[in-house]
Amino acid sequence: MQRRNGFTLIELIVVIAILAIMASIGIPSYQRMILNNRVTSASNGLVGFLQMARSEAVTRKEDITVTANGGDWHAGATMSDASDTTLKVLPAASVGVSIVGGVDVLTYRADGALNPMLCREFTVSEDSGAVNSRSLHISPIGQTISGDCP
């Protein structure tokens, strides 16, 4: 009996077919996971940026203004103090993510509350149909809350 080193053509075709089936199942799930992570990352970045602005207002005991770049939150935002000095810049959201806010400018007072004291809402979603989205609410006292505004 001869000893063979290698695979037969049938064995190779079966392995390739199994790999193709596994890839067709796994790749869409992987793409969905990437989009979910982008939305989560963008919303966490925005929340952290707004919390830092509120903290700076309380620490400095002066108004801190957060302005959407070009009136579009998706393009990023700039944090500045009362003398219009830039304190920090939020970079633009990653590709495939959209950030929409009701206003272009948020101002935190020295006590940490919003000026004017109104609830603000932001929506962070996918560009491709908003299947995955997050709503962020900033309460009149400046806190980021998970539910709807009171």
N, C-alpha and C positions, 0 to 999 in steps of 0.2 A: 504494500500500500504506500502510495506517495504522500509525502507531507506537503501541504500547501501553505504558503505565506501570503496573506492578503484576504480581500473580501470578494465575494462574487458580485456581479452586477445586480442581482435581485436583492441581496442584503443591503447594498448601497442605496438602492431606490427606496426600500422600506424605511431606512433610517432618515433619508431626506424627507420622505412623506410625513413621518412622525414629527420631525423638526418643523416642517411647514405648518402642520396643524397646531403645534404648541405656540409658534410665533403668531399665528393668526388669532389666537385666543389672548395671548399676553400683551401684544403691542398696543391695542386700543386701551387696555386697562392702564398701561404705563403712561400713555399720553394723557389720559384723564388725571392720573396722579400728578403729573407735572403741572397741568393747568390748576389743579386744586392747590398745589404748593405755591404757585405764583400768586394766586388770589390771597392765600393766607399770609404770605410774606408781605405783600403790598398793604394789606389791612393792618398787620402788626406794625409795619414801619410807620404808617400814618398815625396810628394810636400812640406809639412811642414819641413821635415828633410833637403831637399835640399835648401830650402829658408833659413833655419837656418845656414847651412854651408856657404852660400853666405854672409849672414849678419855677421857671425863670421870673415870671411876673410876681409871684409871691416872694421869692428870694430878693429880687431887686427893688421890690415895692414900687413898681411902675408898670404902665401898660406895655404889653408885648403883643405885637401884631403878627399874624400869620397870613401871608398873601399867596394865593395860587399864582403860579408863574403863567403870565399871559392870560389870566382868567380861567385857566384849565388846571384842575387838580392833578390830572393825568400827567401833565408836564412837570410836576413837582411843586414845591412851595418854598417860600423864604420866610424865616423868622427874623424880626427886627425889633429893636427897642424904641423908646419914645424919641430918641434923637435920630432915628432912621438908620442906625448902625446894624448891619447884617450880623446876626448871631449864629445862625445855622441854616443850611440849605438841605431840603429834602429832595433827593434825586428823582428823576422821572420814573414812573412805574414801568415795570418790565413789559416786553412785547406780549400782546395777548391779554393784557389786563386794562380795564377802564376804571377810573375813579371819578365819581360825580358827586359834587357837593352843592347844596342849595345856595351858597353865597361864595363870593370870591375872596372875602377878607374876614378873618376871625380876630377879635381883639380880646385878650385876657386882661382883666383889671388886676390891680395890686392885691386884691383879696382872692384871686383865682377864679372869679366868676367871669362869665362872658359879658361883653358889652356890645349891644344891648342884651339883657338877660332873656334870651329866647333859646329854645331848643334847636339844635342844628343836626342835620342828618347827612351822612355820607354813604354812598353805595359803591362797594368795590366788587367788580364782576368781570367775567370773561368777555372779551370782545366778540366772541363767536356765539352770541345768542343768550348770554347771561344764565346758563344752566346752573352754574355755581356762582353764588353771589353772597356778600356779607353786608349787612346794614350796620353802620356805626352811628350811635346817637351821642351827642354831647349835650349834657343837661345844662340848664341855665346857670348852675353853680360851677360849671366847668368840668365836671366829671364825665368820663366816658362810661356809658352804661350799655348793657347788652339788650335790654328790652326797649319798648317804646318810651318816648319822653312822657313825663307826667303832665 
